[in-house]
Amino acid sequence: MPDIEYMFVVGIYSLSLLSPIIIFLISWFGGNWHQKKLRYDLLAREKAMTRDNVSTLRNPFPGRQVIRSDLLAINIVAAPSHWQLFNARIKTIFGGNIKSLDKILDWGRQEAIQRLRELAISNGFDEVLNLRLETSTIQADQTGKSKNASVEILAYGTGVSYQ
């Protein structure tokens, strides 16, 4: 029968070999759960809106008198999980569209627009005209060799109140 010290050393060694796999699995499960929760919350908030008060039109509809207007802006930062970054790096070797990163960008844009809608309502505006989205990449260092990736999405437009 093997002694307890030998089993302890083998157990620690096995754990050290399996720890990267365990970390990736935790990141995969946790990241997927968290992002699905964020998407469901966003969909629930979008469904709660009675109408879409955001438009890319430059001018208000004819026949409506504007009594107040102001610039509204919202920015958010969206970042993939470690699993999605690992998956993206593997995908860049073989080429093709990186769908996991597209999901992050899509969620970020939808979230920014929804927050702009909510900001317009909380400030008493009837709608937001001339909606624009700007996306910029955020890196931790100047060399571009950062292992972290995130994007900032800025949504802005003109909040308008009608008479």
N, C-alpha and C positions, 0 to 999 in steps of 0.2 A: 504494500500500500504506500503510495507516494506521501511524503511528509508535507505538512501544512505550508512550510516556507516555499517549497517548490511550486505548489499549486498557487500560492499568492503571487510569485514572480511570473508564472505563466499567465495568470489572470491579468496582471498589470500590463504585461507585454501585449497580450491580445487586445486589451482595451486601448492601448496606445496606437495599435495598428488600425483599429476600427473607428477611432474617434473622428477622423475626417469624414468617413462615410456617415457616421451618426450625425455630425454637424450638418452635412448637406441634406440628410433626410429631415431633420428638424426644420431646417430653413425651407425646404420644399413644402412640407405640411403646413408649417406656420405661415409662410408667405402666401400660399394658395388660400388658406382659411381667411387670413386678414384681407386679402384683396377681394375675395368674393363678398365678404361682409361690407367692404367699402362700396362695391358695385351695387349691392342690394340696398344699402342705405341711400345711395345716390338716386337709384330708380324710385325708391319710395318718396324721396323729396321732390323729384320731378313730377311724379303722379299727383302729389298733393297740390301742385300749382294748378290754378283754375284755367289759366291761359298762358301762352308763351308771350312774354313781354319783351323779348329781345329780337332785334331785327338788324340786318346789314344794310338797310336803306339809309341813304345819306340825309334825306329830308323827311319831315313828318308827312302824314297823309294830308292831301288837300282838304280844305274846309275845316280843319281843326286848329284852334288858336292855342299857341304855346304860351303858358304863363310863367314857366320856370324851367331852367335847364342847368345842368352841371356835368362836369366830367366825373365818371365813375370808373374805378379801376380796382381790380382784384388780382393778386398773384398767388400762386401755389407752387410748391416744389413736389415733384413726383419722382420716385426712385424705385428701381427694381430690387427684388430680394437677392441674396447671395446666390441662390439656386438659379434665378433667372439670368444673372450675370455670367455664371459658369456655363449655363446652357447657351447663352449668346456667344461666348468665346468659342465654344465647340462648333456652333453653327457657322461662325465666320471662317472656319477652316474649310468647310465644304461649300460655302456660299448659299445664297438664297435669302428669302425674307425671314427676319427674326420676329416671329409672331408674338413672343412673350413681351418684347419691348414695345411692339405696336399696341398691345393691350394697355400698357402703362401710359403711353402717350394719349391714347383714346380716352382712358379714364381721366387723365389730367385735364384734357380739354373740356370734357363734359362737366367735370367738377368746377372748373374755373367759370364756365358759362352759368352753371346753376348758382354759384355763389354771387355772381354779378346780378342775376335775377333777384335773389334774396336781398342783396344790398339795395337795389332799386326800390323794392317794395318797402324796406325798412326806412328809407329816406323819403318816402312819399311820392316817388315818381311813377307815372303810368306805364312808361316803356323806356327801353334803351335803344337808341338809334346808332347806326354806324359802328356796330360791333366789330372789333378787331382782336386777333389773337397773335401774340408774339411768343416764340419759344426760344430759349437760350440754354446751352449746355453748361452745367456747373462742374468744374473739376477742382480737386483739392490742391493741386500743385500746378506750377507754370509749365512743367515739362510735358504734361499730357499723359504721363505714365501712371496716373492714379488708378487704383483698382476699384474705386467707387465711381458710380455714374449716377447722375441725376439731371433733371431738366427743370427749369423754372418756366412756368406758363403764365403770361400776363394777359388778362382779358380786360379790355377797356372799351368804353363807348360813352355816348352822351345820354344822360338821364333826362327825360322830358316829362313835364306835367302839363296836361291839357286843361282848358277851361271847361 
